[in-house]
Amino acid sequence: MKKEYWIILITYIAMQFSSIIGVPLLVYAGDLMGKNLEDMQILAVAYWIVISFTITIIITLALLRKEMKSVRELRDASSISSSIAWAIGGVFLAFFAQTIAANIENLLGIEMGSENTQDIMMLIQTFPAVIIVSSIIGPILEEIVFRKIIFGALHKRFNFFLSALFSSIIFSLAHTEVEHTLLYSAMGFTFAFLYVKTKRIIVPIFAHVSMNTFVVIIQLNQDKIENWLKEMEKLQAFIGGLL
Protein backbone atom coordinates (compact mmCIF):
# COMPACT_ATOMS: atom_id res chain seq x y z
CA MET A 1 0.00 0.00 0.00
CA LYS A 2 1.22 3.48 -0.84
CA LYS A 3 2.69 5.62 1.92
CA GLU A 4 0.05 8.29 1.23
CA TYR A 5 -2.71 5.74 1.78
CA TRP A 6 -1.31 4.76 5.18
CA ILE A 7 -1.18 8.43 6.20
CA ILE A 8 -4.79 8.90 5.09
CA LEU A 9 -5.91 5.83 7.07
CA ILE A 10 -4.08 7.00 10.20
CA THR A 11 -5.49 10.52 9.79
CA TYR A 12 -9.03 9.15 9.37
CA ILE A 13 -8.75 6.91 12.44
CA ALA A 14 -7.28 9.80 14.45
CA MET A 15 -10.20 11.96 13.38
CA GLN A 16 -12.68 9.36 14.64
CA PHE A 17 -11.14 9.49 18.12
CA SER A 18 -10.19 13.18 18.13
CA SER A 19 -13.45 14.21 19.79
CA ILE A 20 -12.11 12.75 23.05
CA ILE A 21 -9.77 15.73 23.22
CA GLY A 22 -11.37 18.22 20.83
CA VAL A 23 -14.85 18.42 22.35
CA PRO A 24 -13.68 19.04 25.95
CA LEU A 25 -11.30 21.73 24.65
CA LEU A 26 -14.14 23.52 22.88
CA VAL A 27 -16.34 23.24 25.96
CA TYR A 28 -13.54 24.69 28.07
CA ALA A 29 -12.99 27.51 25.55
CA GLY A 30 -16.70 28.28 25.56
CA ASP A 31 -16.73 28.33 29.34
CA LEU A 32 -13.86 30.83 29.36
CA MET A 33 -15.86 33.06 27.01
CA GLY A 34 -18.85 32.95 29.33
CA LYS A 35 -21.00 30.64 27.22
CA ASN A 36 -23.72 28.54 28.84
CA LEU A 37 -22.02 25.26 29.77
CA GLU A 38 -25.01 23.03 28.95
CA ASP A 39 -25.48 24.60 25.51
CA MET A 40 -21.76 24.53 24.84
CA GLN A 41 -21.56 20.79 25.51
CA ILE A 42 -23.99 20.20 22.64
CA LEU A 43 -22.48 22.84 20.35
CA ALA A 44 -18.95 21.55 20.93
CA VAL A 45 -19.80 18.19 19.37
CA ALA A 46 -21.23 19.83 16.25
CA TYR A 47 -18.34 22.31 16.00
CA TRP A 48 -15.73 19.60 16.37
CA ILE A 49 -17.33 17.40 13.72
CA VAL A 50 -17.07 20.24 11.21
CA ILE A 51 -13.52 21.13 12.27
CA SER A 52 -12.12 17.57 12.35
CA PHE A 53 -13.76 16.44 9.09
CA THR A 54 -12.64 19.61 7.28
CA ILE A 55 -9.03 19.16 8.40
CA THR A 56 -9.10 15.48 7.40
CA ILE A 57 -10.52 16.11 3.92
CA ILE A 58 -7.92 18.82 3.29
CA ILE A 59 -5.08 16.47 4.31
CA THR A 60 -6.55 13.62 2.27
CA LEU A 61 -6.99 15.62 -0.92
CA ALA A 62 -3.54 17.14 -0.53
CA LEU A 63 -2.00 13.66 -0.30
CA LEU A 64 -3.93 12.50 -3.38
CA ARG A 65 -3.36 15.59 -5.53
CA LYS A 66 -0.58 13.99 -7.62
CA GLU A 67 -2.55 10.80 -8.10
CA MET A 68 -5.63 12.73 -9.20
CA LYS A 69 -3.59 14.40 -11.92
CA SER A 70 -1.96 11.16 -13.07
CA VAL A 71 -2.94 10.03 -16.57
CA ARG A 72 -1.92 6.48 -15.71
CA GLU A 73 -4.64 6.27 -13.04
CA LEU A 74 -7.29 7.06 -15.66
CA ARG A 75 -5.91 4.77 -18.37
CA ASP A 76 -8.21 1.84 -17.55
CA ALA A 77 -11.12 3.97 -16.34
CA SER A 78 -14.50 4.11 -18.05
CA SER A 79 -15.21 6.93 -20.44
CA ILE A 80 -16.67 10.13 -19.05
CA SER A 81 -20.10 9.46 -20.59
CA SER A 82 -20.17 5.91 -19.23
CA SER A 83 -19.05 7.09 -15.80
CA ILE A 84 -21.79 9.73 -15.71
CA ALA A 85 -24.36 7.08 -16.61
CA TRP A 86 -23.11 4.74 -13.88
CA ALA A 87 -22.97 7.60 -11.37
CA ILE A 88 -26.62 8.47 -11.97
CA GLY A 89 -27.71 4.84 -12.22
CA GLY A 90 -25.66 4.07 -9.14
CA VAL A 91 -27.89 6.29 -7.02
CA PHE A 92 -30.93 4.16 -7.89
CA LEU A 93 -28.89 0.98 -7.49
CA ALA A 94 -27.84 2.09 -4.01
CA PHE A 95 -31.43 2.86 -3.02
CA PHE A 96 -32.52 -0.53 -4.37
CA ALA A 97 -29.83 -2.34 -2.35
CA GLN A 98 -30.71 -0.34 0.74
CA THR A 99 -34.42 -1.15 0.37
CA ILE A 100 -33.78 -4.89 0.03
CA ALA A 101 -31.41 -4.90 3.03
CA ALA A 102 -33.88 -2.89 5.12
CA ASN A 103 -36.71 -5.32 4.31
CA ILE A 104 -34.54 -8.31 5.23
CA GLU A 105 -33.61 -6.65 8.53
CA ASN A 106 -37.29 -5.99 9.16
CA LEU A 107 -38.08 -9.68 8.58
CA LEU A 108 -35.35 -10.54 11.08
CA GLY A 109 -37.05 -8.34 13.66
CA ILE A 110 -34.52 -5.51 13.52
CA GLU A 111 -36.15 -2.12 14.05
CA MET A 112 -35.94 0.27 11.14
CA GLY A 113 -34.30 3.64 11.59
CA SER A 114 -30.78 4.67 12.45
CA GLU A 115 -29.58 6.25 15.66
CA ASN A 116 -26.67 7.73 13.73
CA THR A 117 -29.08 9.51 11.39
CA GLN A 118 -31.12 10.86 14.28
CA ASP A 119 -27.98 12.07 16.07
CA ILE A 120 -26.77 13.79 12.90
CA MET A 121 -30.14 15.50 12.41
CA MET A 122 -30.00 16.80 15.98
CA LEU A 123 -26.51 18.18 15.35
CA ILE A 124 -27.67 19.80 12.09
CA GLN A 125 -30.45 21.57 13.97
CA THR A 126 -27.86 22.73 16.49
CA PHE A 127 -25.27 23.82 13.91
CA PRO A 128 -26.49 23.75 10.26
CA ALA A 129 -22.93 23.58 8.89
CA VAL A 130 -22.94 19.89 9.90
CA ILE A 131 -25.00 19.34 6.71
CA ILE A 132 -21.80 19.88 4.69
CA VAL A 133 -20.11 17.09 6.63
CA SER A 134 -22.99 14.59 6.50
CA SER A 135 -23.85 15.22 2.86
CA ILE A 136 -20.51 15.95 1.20
CA ILE A 137 -17.30 15.70 3.24
CA GLY A 138 -18.26 12.49 5.07
CA PRO A 139 -19.23 10.49 1.95
CA ILE A 140 -16.11 11.66 0.08
CA LEU A 141 -13.83 10.55 2.92
CA GLU A 142 -15.65 7.23 3.34
CA GLU A 143 -15.36 6.37 -0.35
CA ILE A 144 -11.67 7.24 -0.40
CA VAL A 145 -10.94 5.27 2.78
CA PHE A 146 -13.25 2.26 2.45
CA ARG A 147 -13.46 1.84 -1.32
CA LYS A 148 -10.32 3.34 -2.88
CA ILE A 149 -7.87 2.36 -0.15
CA ILE A 150 -9.23 -0.60 1.85
CA PHE A 151 -11.28 -2.30 -0.88
CA GLY A 152 -8.63 -1.42 -3.47
CA ALA A 153 -5.87 -3.05 -1.41
CA LEU A 154 -7.97 -6.18 -0.77
CA HIS A 155 -9.02 -6.48 -4.41
CA LYS A 156 -5.38 -6.84 -5.45
CA ARG A 157 -5.23 -10.10 -3.45
CA PHE A 158 -8.79 -11.43 -3.40
CA ASN A 159 -11.78 -11.63 -5.73
CA PHE A 160 -14.49 -8.99 -5.79
CA PHE A 161 -16.87 -10.76 -3.41
CA LEU A 162 -14.36 -11.29 -0.60
CA SER A 163 -12.85 -7.82 -1.04
CA ALA A 164 -16.26 -6.16 -1.00
CA LEU A 165 -17.37 -8.31 1.94
CA PHE A 166 -14.39 -7.50 4.16
CA SER A 167 -14.33 -3.79 3.31
CA SER A 168 -18.13 -3.51 3.72
CA ILE A 169 -18.04 -5.12 7.16
CA ILE A 170 -15.31 -2.68 8.21
CA PHE A 171 -17.43 0.13 6.71
CA SER A 172 -20.40 -1.08 8.77
CA LEU A 173 -18.43 -1.39 12.02
CA ALA A 174 -17.13 2.16 11.55
CA HIS A 175 -20.73 3.38 11.86
CA THR A 176 -21.04 1.62 15.27
CA GLU A 177 -24.47 0.17 14.49
CA VAL A 178 -23.88 -3.57 14.55
CA GLU A 179 -27.61 -4.29 14.24
CA HIS A 180 -27.57 -2.66 10.80
CA THR A 181 -24.50 -4.52 9.49
CA LEU A 182 -26.55 -5.95 6.62
CA LEU A 183 -27.78 -2.50 5.60
CA TYR A 184 -24.35 -0.88 5.62
CA SER A 185 -22.79 -3.91 3.93
CA ALA A 186 -25.34 -3.70 1.11
CA MET A 187 -24.32 -0.10 0.57
CA GLY A 188 -20.64 -1.06 0.72
CA PHE A 189 -21.13 -3.75 -1.92
CA THR A 190 -22.97 -1.32 -4.19
CA PHE A 191 -20.31 1.38 -3.97
CA ALA A 192 -17.53 -1.20 -4.43
CA PHE A 193 -19.28 -2.48 -7.55
CA LEU A 194 -19.52 1.05 -8.97
CA TYR A 195 -15.83 1.60 -8.28
CA VAL A 196 -14.74 -1.65 -9.94
CA LYS A 197 -17.09 -1.14 -12.88
CA THR A 198 -15.81 2.34 -13.73
CA LYS A 199 -12.36 2.49 -12.11
CA ARG A 200 -13.31 6.03 -11.06
CA ILE A 201 -13.76 6.76 -7.35
CA ILE A 202 -15.81 9.82 -8.26
CA VAL A 203 -18.66 7.50 -9.34
CA PRO A 204 -19.37 5.90 -5.93
CA ILE A 205 -18.65 9.29 -4.34
CA PHE A 206 -21.45 10.82 -6.43
CA ALA A 207 -23.86 8.02 -5.50
CA HIS A 208 -22.95 8.23 -1.81
CA VAL A 209 -23.22 12.03 -1.67
CA SER A 210 -26.58 11.90 -3.47
CA MET A 211 -27.97 9.31 -1.05
CA ASN A 212 -26.85 11.15 2.07
CA THR A 213 -28.14 14.46 0.74
CA PHE A 214 -31.52 12.91 -0.09
CA VAL A 215 -31.82 11.41 3.40
CA VAL A 216 -30.99 14.76 5.03
CA ILE A 217 -33.56 16.60 2.88
CA ILE A 218 -36.24 14.02 3.73
CA GLN A 219 -35.44 14.14 7.45
CA LEU A 220 -35.46 17.95 7.56
CA ASN A 221 -38.81 18.08 5.79
CA GLN A 222 -40.40 15.07 7.44
CA ASP A 223 -43.29 17.03 8.99
CA LYS A 224 -44.06 18.79 5.71
CA ILE A 225 -43.99 15.48 3.82
CA GLU A 226 -46.31 13.83 6.36
CA ASN A 227 -48.76 16.75 6.13
CA TRP A 228 -48.63 16.58 2.32
CA LEU A 229 -49.36 12.85 2.38
CA LYS A 230 -52.33 13.42 4.69
CA GLU A 231 -53.67 16.08 2.32
CA MET A 232 -53.25 13.69 -0.60
CA GLU A 233 -55.18 11.02 1.32
CA LYS A 234 -58.02 13.47 2.00
CA LEU A 235 -58.06 14.51 -1.66
CA GLN A 236 -58.10 10.87 -2.77
CA ALA A 237 -60.97 10.11 -0.37
CA PHE A 238 -62.88 13.15 -1.65
CA ILE A 239 -62.43 12.15 -5.28
CA GLY A 240 -63.36 8.57 -4.43
CA GLY A 241 -66.56 9.83 -2.79
CA LEU A 242 -67.48 11.78 -5.90
CA LEU A 243 -66.98 8.73 -8.07
C-alpha positions in Angstrom: 0.0 0.0 0.0 1.2 3.5 -0.8 2.7 5.6 1.9 0.1 8.3 1.2 -2.7 5.7 1.8 -1.3 4.8 5.2 -1.2 8.4 6.2 -4.8 8.9 5.1 -5.9 5.8 7.1 -4.1 7.0 10.2 -5.5 10.5 9.8 -9.0 9.2 9.4 -8.8 6.9 12.4 -7.3 9.8 14.5 -10.2 12.0 13.4 -12.7 9.4 14.6 -11.1 9.5 18.1 -10.2 13.2 18.1 -13.5 14.2 19.8 -12.1 12.7 23.0 -9.8 15.7 23.2 -11.4 18.2 20.8 -14.9 18.4 22.3 -13.7 19.0 25.9 -11.3 21.7 24.6 -14.1 23.5 22.9 -16.3 23.2 26.0 -13.5 24.7 28.1 -13.0 27.5 25.5 -16.7 28.3 25.6 -16.7 28.3 29.3 -13.9 30.8 29.4 -15.9 33.1 27.0 -18.9 32.9 29.3 -21.0 30.6 27.2 -23.7 28.5 28.8 -22.0 25.3 29.8 -25.0 23.0 29.0 -25.5 24.6 25.5 -21.8 24.5 24.8 -21.6 20.8 25.5 -24.0 20.2 22.6 -22.5 22.8 20.3 -19.0 21.6 20.9 -19.8 18.2 19.4 -21.2 19.8 16.3 -18.3 22.3 16.0 -15.7 19.6 16.4 -17.3 17.4 13.7 -17.1 20.2 11.2 -13.5 21.1 12.3 -12.1 17.6 12.4 -13.8 16.4 9.1 -12.6 19.6 7.3 -9.0 19.2 8.4 -9.1 15.5 7.4 -10.5 16.1 3.9 -7.9 18.8 3.3 -5.1 16.5 4.3 -6.6 13.6 2.3 -7.0 15.6 -0.9 -3.5 17.1 -0.5 -2.0 13.7 -0.3 -3.9 12.5 -3.4 -3.4 15.6 -5.5 -0.6 14.0 -7.6 -2.5 10.8 -8.1 -5.6 12.7 -9.2 -3.6 14.4 -11.9 -2.0 11.2 -13.1 -2.9 10.0 -16.6 -1.9 6.5 -15.7 -4.6 6.3 -13.0 -7.3 7.1 -15.7 -5.9 4.8 -18.4 -8.2 1.8 -17.5 -11.1 4.0 -16.3 -14.5 4.1 -18.0 -15.2 6.9 -20.4 -16.7 10.1 -19.1 -20.1 9.5 -20.6 -20.2 5.9 -19.2 -19.0 7.1 -15.8 -21.8 9.7 -15.7 -24.4 7.1 -16.6 -23.1 4.7 -13.9 -23.0 7.6 -11.4 -26.6 8.5 -12.0 -27.7 4.8 -12.2 -25.7 4.1 -9.1 -27.9 6.3 -7.0 -30.9 4.2 -7.9 -28.9 1.0 -7.5 -27.8 2.1 -4.0 -31.4 2.9 -3.0 -32.5 -0.5 -4.4 -29.8 -2.3 -2.4 -30.7 -0.3 0.7 -34.4 -1.2 0.4 -33.8 -4.9 0.0 -31.4 -4.9 3.0 -33.9 -2.9 5.1 -36.7 -5.3 4.3 -34.5 -8.3 5.2 -33.6 -6.6 8.5 -37.3 -6.0 9.2 -38.1 -9.7 8.6 -35.3 -10.5 11.1 -37.1 -8.3 13.7 -34.5 -5.5 13.5 -36.1 -2.1 14.0 -35.9 0.3 11.1 -34.3 3.6 11.6 -30.8 4.7 12.4 -29.6 6.2 15.7 -26.7 7.7 13.7 -29.1 9.5 11.4 -31.1 10.9 14.3 -28.0 12.1 16.1 -26.8 13.8 12.9 -30.1 15.5 12.4 -30.0 16.8 16.0 -26.5 18.2 15.3 -27.7 19.8 12.1 -30.4 21.6 14.0 -27.9 22.7 16.5 -25.3 23.8 13.9 -26.5 23.8 10.3 -22.9 23.6 8.9 -22.9 19.9 9.9 -25.0 19.3 6.7 -21.8 19.9 4.7 -20.1 17.1 6.6 -23.0 14.6 6.5 -23.9 15.2 2.9 -20.5 16.0 1.2 -17.3 15.7 3.2 -18.3 12.5 5.1 -19.2 10.5 2.0 -16.1 11.7 0.1 -13.8 10.5 2.9 -15.6 7.2 3.3 -15.4 6.4 -0.3 -11.7 7.2 -0.4 -10.9 5.3 2.8 -13.3 2.3 2.4 -13.5 1.8 -1.3 -10.3 3.3 -2.9 -7.9 2.4 -0.1 -9.2 -0.6 1.9 -11.3 -2.3 -0.9 -8.6 -1.4 -3.5 -5.9 -3.1 -1.4 -8.0 -6.2 -0.8 -9.0 -6.5 -4.4 -5.4 -6.8 -5.5 -5.2 -10.1 -3.5 -8.8 -11.4 -3.4 -11.8 -11.6 -5.7 -14.5 -9.0 -5.8 -16.9 -10.8 -3.4 -14.4 -11.3 -0.6 -12.8 -7.8 -1.0 -16.3 -6.2 -1.0 -17.4 -8.3 1.9 -14.4 -7.5 4.2 -14.3 -3.8 3.3 -18.1 -3.5 3.7 -18.0 -5.1 7.2 -15.3 -2.7 8.2 -17.4 0.1 6.7 -20.4 -1.1 8.8 -18.4 -1.4 12.0 -17.1 2.2 11.5 -20.7 3.4 11.9 -21.0 1.6 15.3 -24.5 0.2 14.5 -23.9 -3.6 14.6 -27.6 -4.3 14.2 -27.6 -2.7 10.8 -24.5 -4.5 9.5 -26.5 -5.9 6.6 -27.8 -2.5 5.6 -24.3 -0.9 5.6 -22.8 -3.9 3.9 -25.3 -3.7 1.1 -24.3 -0.1 0.6 -20.6 -1.1 0.7 -21.1 -3.7 -1.9 -23.0 -1.3 -4.2 -20.3 1.4 -4.0 -17.5 -1.2 -4.4 -19.3 -2.5 -7.6 -19.5 1.0 -9.0 -15.8 1.6 -8.3 -14.7 -1.7 -9.9 -17.1 -1.1 -12.9 -15.8 2.3 -13.7 -12.4 2.5 -12.1 -13.3 6.0 -11.1 -13.8 6.8 -7.3 -15.8 9.8 -8.3 -18.7 7.5 -9.3 -19.4 5.9 -5.9 -18.6 9.3 -4.3 -21.5 10.8 -6.4 -23.9 8.0 -5.5 -22.9 8.2 -1.8 -23.2 12.0 -1.7 -26.6 11.9 -3.5 -28.0 9.3 -1.0 -26.8 11.1 2.1 -28.1 14.5 0.7 -31.5 12.9 -0.1 -31.8 11.4 3.4 -31.0 14.8 5.0 -33.6 16.6 2.9 -36.2 14.0 3.7 -35.4 14.1 7.4 -35.5 17.9 7.6 -38.8 18.1 5.8 -40.4 15.1 7.4 -43.3 17.0 9.0 -44.1 18.8 5.7 -44.0 15.5 3.8 -46.3 13.8 6.4 -48.8 16.7 6.1 -48.6 16.6 2.3 -49.4 12.9 2.4 -52.3 13.4 4.7 -53.7 16.1 2.3 -53.3 13.7 -0.6 -55.2 11.0 1.3 -58.0 13.5 2.0 -58.1 14.5 -1.7 -58.1 10.9 -2.8 -61.0 10.1 -0.4 -62.9 13.2 -1.6 -62.4 12.1 -5.3 -63.4 8.6 -4.4 -66.6 9.8 -2.8 -67.5 11.8 -5.9 -67.0 8.7 -8.1 
